[in-house]
Amino acid sequence: MYGMETKEDNLYIYLVSSIQGYVFTDDKLKTGSGSCSPVRLILKKDDHKFVEYKEPLDGMELNKSLKELFPEKYYKWLQSIQTLKTY
């Protein structure tokens, strides 16, 4: 998690979601495909019930999507991550 803020009745949580798959090959567990993406998670402030989970769009829409989903300070930070630029 790299940030959190409260807006009206909601808690906005900004984090990086990492998913890793595994496969058995020759009776050995090996890493398979995976992904890593910035995420905006919204919960109700009072009871922390789920409201929304959103990842940015990819390809040509990535930059615009990041700007819409994240506050300016996190948007700038995400833009500075070299690996994300090839996302």
C-alpha positions, -999 to +999 in steps of 0.1 A: +000+000+000+014+034-009-014+057+001-049+062+016-073+090+019-109+097+030-134+114+007-169+119+020-181+085+033-154+064+015-119+053+022-097+053-009-067+028-007-040+029-033-019-002-036+000-025-059-017-058-066+006-087-074-007-121-086+016-151-092+006-184-108+024-217-101+026-249-121+039-284-113+065-296-138+083-329-132+069-330-097+084-296-089+066-264-082+076-236-106+065-201-111+041-196-140+026-164-153+018-134-131+009-098-131+015-066-111-007-036-113-015-004-094-050-006-079-076+018-064-097+001-037-127+019-023-143+009+010-171+024+031-154+045+058-177+034+087-178-004+082-151-010+056-175-028+033-163-031-003-174-005-028-151-007-058-119-023-071-103-007-102-071-012-122-060+011-149-065+003-185-035-009-205-019+001-238-026+035-252-051+042-224-027+036-195-016+072-189-051+086-191-065+059-169-038+064-142-046+101-141-083+094-136-078+067-109-051+082-087-044+115-070-017+137-086+010+127-061+005+090-068+000+095-105+035+112-107+050+084-086+035+057-108+048+075-139+083+075-125+084+037-122+103+025-152+087-010-153+052+005-153+060+024-185+062-009-204+031-022-187 
